[in-house]
């Protein structure tokens, strides 16, 4: 019985987060309302406030769920894993409302009362961990400061998706990510490693 209740609670929370993502993606933070989110998620007020005490708490849950939409889809390692992480992200942001809403909320915090850098910091830490492993394996040059490079990648991808959103509704984002890596790889990896990286972004379409 306890297990059943726990499973039901998990499913209810997932439904609320998914419903919130759909509403935030469509209306933004300021245009979203808790009532609209409850209707989209198909839950009662009691269920909503059992899991989330405010709209801001819901928004933070959506913002911080971004890695869960990408990392489980990766099966590569080393420097290829970092490249693939950005490739999956470039495709998923067009298809996964949870990721897309998380990105929107993270980027549009001005005027919402939220000041939460944790999504950026979390991505930097994930990338830094993978970059450190790749560097230990000789796939990233010793001269590369992996923390700075991780932060550079987060900053570059943040700006790149905003630019792509404006000019193509992100349809050309995967190609832009490939162009970024063609520029970066020769400077951060030994020549033989850089040449071995698979830049076929279409395999994640």
Secondary structure, 3 states (H helix, E strand, C coil): CHHHHHHHHHHHHHHHHHHHHHHHHHHHHHHCCHHHHHHHHCCCHHHHHHHCCCHHHHHHHHHCCHHHHCHHHCCCCHHHHHHHHHHHHHHHHHHCHHHHHHHHHHHCCCCCCCCCCHHHHHHHHHHHHHHHHHHHCCCCCCCCCHHHHHHHHHHHHHHHHHHHHHHHCCCCHHHHHHHHHHHHHHHHCCHHHHHHCCCCHHHHC
